Amino acid sequence: MAAMAAGVDAELLLEAGGLEEKVLGEAGAPVTIVEYASMTCAHCARYHTETLPELKRKYIETGRVRYIVRGIPTDPRAEAGLMLAYCSKGNYFNVSDLLYKTQSEWAWAKDGRSALLKTARIAGFSQKSFEACLTDRELLDEVRAMRNWGLERLGIEAVPTFFINGMKHSGAMSIDEMSAIIDGML
């Protein structure tokens, strides 16, 4: 079960960093969820493959939840995965979903770069676009700034962490746990 909620200043939470916000749902939704996750976190992968699809169906697609995704990479491979998702331009969510679904194939592989390239090729990256993305120093700096913002300004101590209408919840949650919180806000 997720840790108990603590509040955070809504304006601070919704300040956008240098990276473009990745958002699902309508701006006027009554509930806003901001998620911080790491591409190499097994709990995050489980959440993204099991809970998030149901959350999309039940709340995001029905206009009741606006969902903002932010990265808080916990290691260099997580940074690389997040960078690839950002480099995919309009395919951020498709690439992110693919990376979480194939996490066991690339996140802990002996040759992580080759394994990540194999997954990136499925997402449409060439060797050249893969290398260009992962050597983009400005993007890496922005990814690290997003991580540091979450750690230092929002007090994130674990991934995944969710801010549901400003209330902080740490740990992967099931759809039932998410629903209990969201339904109480609707």
Contacts in CASP RR format, 6 or more apart in sequence:
PFRMAT RR
TARGET T0000
AUTHOR 0000-0000-0000
METHOD contacts of the structure
MODEL  1
MAAMAAGVDAELLLEAGGLEEKVLGEAGAPVTIVEYASMTCAHCARYHTE
TLPELKRKYIETGRVRYIVRGIPTDPRAEAGLMLAYCSKGNYFNVSDLLY
KTQSEWAWAKDGRSALLKTARIAGFSQKSFEACLTDRELLDEVRAMRNWG
LERLGIEAVPTFFINGMKHSGAMSIDEMSAIIDGML
1 173 0 8 1.000
1 177 0 8 1.000
2 162 0 8 1.000
2 169 0 8 1.000
2 170 0 8 1.000
2 171 0 8 1.000
2 172 0 8 1.000
2 173 0 8 1.000
2 177 0 8 1.000
3 158 0 8 1.000
3 169 0 8 1.000
3 170 0 8 1.000
3 171 0 8 1.000
4 169 0 8 1.000
5 164 0 8 1.000
5 167 0 8 1.000
5 168 0 8 1.000
5 169 0 8 1.000
5 181 0 8 1.000
6 167 0 8 1.000
6 168 0 8 1.000
7 163 0 8 1.000
7 166 0 8 1.000
7 167 0 8 1.000
7 168 0 8 1.000
8 154 0 8 1.000
8 163 0 8 1.000
8 166 0 8 1.000
8 167 0 8 1.000
8 168 0 8 1.000
10 165 0 8 1.000
10 166 0 8 1.000
12 153 0 8 1.000
12 154 0 8 1.000
13 34 0 8 1.000
13 154 0 8 1.000
13 163 0 8 1.000
13 166 0 8 1.000
14 32 0 8 1.000
14 34 0 8 1.000
17 142 0 8 1.000
17 145 0 8 1.000
17 146 0 8 1.000
17 149 0 8 1.000
18 142 0 8 1.000
18 145 0 8 1.000
18 146 0 8 1.000
19 86 0 8 1.000
19 142 0 8 1.000
19 143 0 8 1.000
19 146 0 8 1.000
20 86 0 8 1.000
21 68 0 8 1.000
21 70 0 8 1.000
22 68 0 8 1.000
22 69 0 8 1.000
22 70 0 8 1.000
22 92 0 8 1.000
22 93 0 8 1.000
22 96 0 8 1.000
23 66 0 8 1.000
23 67 0 8 1.000
23 68 0 8 1.000
23 69 0 8 1.000
24 56 0 8 1.000
24 60 0 8 1.000
24 66 0 8 1.000
24 67 0 8 1.000
24 69 0 8 1.000
24 93 0 8 1.000
25 60 0 8 1.000
25 61 0 8 1.000
25 63 0 8 1.000
25 65 0 8 1.000
25 66 0 8 1.000
25 67 0 8 1.000
26 63 0 8 1.000
26 66 0 8 1.000
27 66 0 8 1.000
28 66 0 8 1.000
29 60 0 8 1.000
29 63 0 8 1.000
29 64 0 8 1.000
29 65 0 8 1.000
29 66 0 8 1.000
30 64 0 8 1.000
30 185 0 8 1.000
30 186 0 8 1.000
31 59 0 8 1.000
31 64 0 8 1.000
31 65 0 8 1.000
31 66 0 8 1.000
31 164 0 8 1.000
31 165 0 8 1.000
31 182 0 8 1.000
31 185 0 8 1.000
31 186 0 8 1.000
32 65 0 8 1.000
32 66 0 8 1.000
32 67 0 8 1.000
32 68 0 8 1.000
32 164 0 8 1.000
32 165 0 8 1.000
32 166 0 8 1.000
33 65 0 8 1.000
33 66 0 8 1.000
33 67 0 8 1.000
33 68 0 8 1.000
33 162 0 8 1.000
33 163 0 8 1.000
33 164 0 8 1.000
33 182 0 8 1.000
34 68 0 8 1.000
34 70 0 8 1.000
34 162 0 8 1.000
34 163 0 8 1.000
34 166 0 8 1.000
35 67 0 8 1.000
35 68 0 8 1.000
35 69 0 8 1.000
35 70 0 8 1.000
35 160 0 8 1.000
35 161 0 8 1.000
35 162 0 8 1.000
35 163 0 8 1.000
36 70 0 8 1.000
36 71 0 8 1.000
36 72 0 8 1.000
36 150 0 8 1.000
36 154 0 8 1.000
36 156 0 8 1.000
36 159 0 8 1.000
36 160 0 8 1.000
36 161 0 8 1.000
36 162 0 8 1.000
37 44 0 8 1.000
37 47 0 8 1.000
37 48 0 8 1.000
37 69 0 8 1.000
37 70 0 8 1.000
37 71 0 8 1.000
37 72 0 8 1.000
37 159 0 8 1.000
37 160 0 8 1.000
37 161 0 8 1.000
38 44 0 8 1.000
38 71 0 8 1.000
38 72 0 8 1.000
38 73 0 8 1.000
38 74 0 8 1.000
38 75 0 8 1.000
38 78 0 8 1.000
38 159 0 8 1.000
38 160 0 8 1.000
39 71 0 8 1.000
39 73 0 8 1.000
39 77 0 8 1.000
39 78 0 8 1.000
39 81 0 8 1.000
39 82 0 8 1.000
39 85 0 8 1.000
39 96 0 8 1.000
39 99 0 8 1.000
39 100 0 8 1.000
39 103 0 8 1.000
39 107 0 8 1.000
40 73 0 8 1.000
40 74 0 8 1.000
40 75 0 8 1.000
40 77 0 8 1.000
40 78 0 8 1.000
40 103 0 8 1.000
40 107 0 8 1.000
40 108 0 8 1.000
41 74 0 8 1.000
41 78 0 8 1.000
41 159 0 8 1.000
41 160 0 8 1.000
42 103 0 8 1.000
43 159 0 8 1.000
43 160 0 8 1.000
43 171 0 8 1.000
43 172 0 8 1.000
44 100 0 8 1.000
44 159 0 8 1.000
44 160 0 8 1.000
44 172 0 8 1.000
45 100 0 8 1.000
45 101 0 8 1.000
45 103 0 8 1.000
46 172 0 8 1.000
47 160 0 8 1.000
47 172 0 8 1.000
47 173 0 8 1.000
48 96 0 8 1.000
48 97 0 8 1.000
48 100 0 8 1.000
49 97 0 8 1.000
49 100 0 8 1.000
49 101 0 8 1.000
50 174 0 8 1.000
50 175 0 8 1.000
51 172 0 8 1.000
51 173 0 8 1.000
51 174 0 8 1.000
51 175 0 8 1.000
51 178 0 8 1.000
54 175 0 8 1.000
55 65 0 8 1.000
55 67 0 8 1.000
55 175 0 8 1.000
55 178 0 8 1.000
56 67 0 8 1.000
58 175 0 8 1.000
58 179 0 8 1.000
59 65 0 8 1.000
59 182 0 8 1.000
60 66 0 8 1.000
60 67 0 8 1.000
64 182 0 8 1.000
64 186 0 8 1.000
65 182 0 8 1.000
69 93 0 8 1.000
69 96 0 8 1.000
70 146 0 8 1.000
70 150 0 8 1.000
71 82 0 8 1.000
71 143 0 8 1.000
71 146 0 8 1.000
71 147 0 8 1.000
72 146 0 8 1.000
72 147 0 8 1.000
72 150 0 8 1.000
72 151 0 8 1.000
72 156 0 8 1.000
72 159 0 8 1.000
72 161 0 8 1.000
73 79 0 8 1.000
73 81 0 8 1.000
73 82 0 8 1.000
73 143 0 8 1.000
73 144 0 8 1.000
73 147 0 8 1.000
74 159 0 8 1.000
77 106 0 8 1.000
77 107 0 8 1.000
77 112 0 8 1.000
77 116 0 8 1.000
78 107 0 8 1.000
79 140 0 8 1.000
79 143 0 8 1.000
79 144 0 8 1.000
80 116 0 8 1.000
80 134 0 8 1.000
81 99 0 8 1.000
81 116 0 8 1.000
82 143 0 8 1.000
83 133 0 8 1.000
83 134 0 8 1.000
83 136 0 8 1.000
83 139 0 8 1.000
83 140 0 8 1.000
83 143 0 8 1.000
84 95 0 8 1.000
84 99 0 8 1.000
84 116 0 8 1.000
84 120 0 8 1.000
84 123 0 8 1.000
84 125 0 8 1.000
84 130 0 8 1.000
84 133 0 8 1.000
84 134 0 8 1.000
85 92 0 8 1.000
85 95 0 8 1.000
85 96 0 8 1.000
85 99 0 8 1.000
86 92 0 8 1.000
86 133 0 8 1.000
86 139 0 8 1.000
86 143 0 8 1.000
87 125 0 8 1.000
87 129 0 8 1.000
87 132 0 8 1.000
87 133 0 8 1.000
87 136 0 8 1.000
87 139 0 8 1.000
88 94 0 8 1.000
88 95 0 8 1.000
88 123 0 8 1.000
88 125 0 8 1.000
91 123 0 8 1.000
94 123 0 8 1.000
95 123 0 8 1.000
98 119 0 8 1.000
98 122 0 8 1.000
98 123 0 8 1.000
99 106 0 8 1.000
99 119 0 8 1.000
102 119 0 8 1.000
102 122 0 8 1.000
105 115 0 8 1.000
105 118 0 8 1.000
105 119 0 8 1.000
106 112 0 8 1.000
106 115 0 8 1.000
106 116 0 8 1.000
106 118 0 8 1.000
106 119 0 8 1.000
109 115 0 8 1.000
109 116 0 8 1.000
117 125 0 8 1.000
117 127 0 8 1.000
117 130 0 8 1.000
120 130 0 8 1.000
121 130 0 8 1.000
125 133 0 8 1.000
133 139 0 8 1.000
150 156 0 8 1.000
154 161 0 8 1.000
154 163 0 8 1.000
154 168 0 8 1.000
156 170 0 8 1.000
157 170 0 8 1.000
158 170 0 8 1.000
158 171 0 8 1.000
159 171 0 8 1.000
160 170 0 8 1.000
160 171 0 8 1.000
160 172 0 8 1.000
161 168 0 8 1.000
161 169 0 8 1.000
161 170 0 8 1.000
161 171 0 8 1.000
162 168 0 8 1.000
162 169 0 8 1.000
162 170 0 8 1.000
162 171 0 8 1.000
162 173 0 8 1.000
163 169 0 8 1.000
164 178 0 8 1.000
164 181 0 8 1.000
164 182 0 8 1.000
164 185 0 8 1.000
165 185 0 8 1.000
167 181 0 8 1.000
169 181 0 8 1.000
END
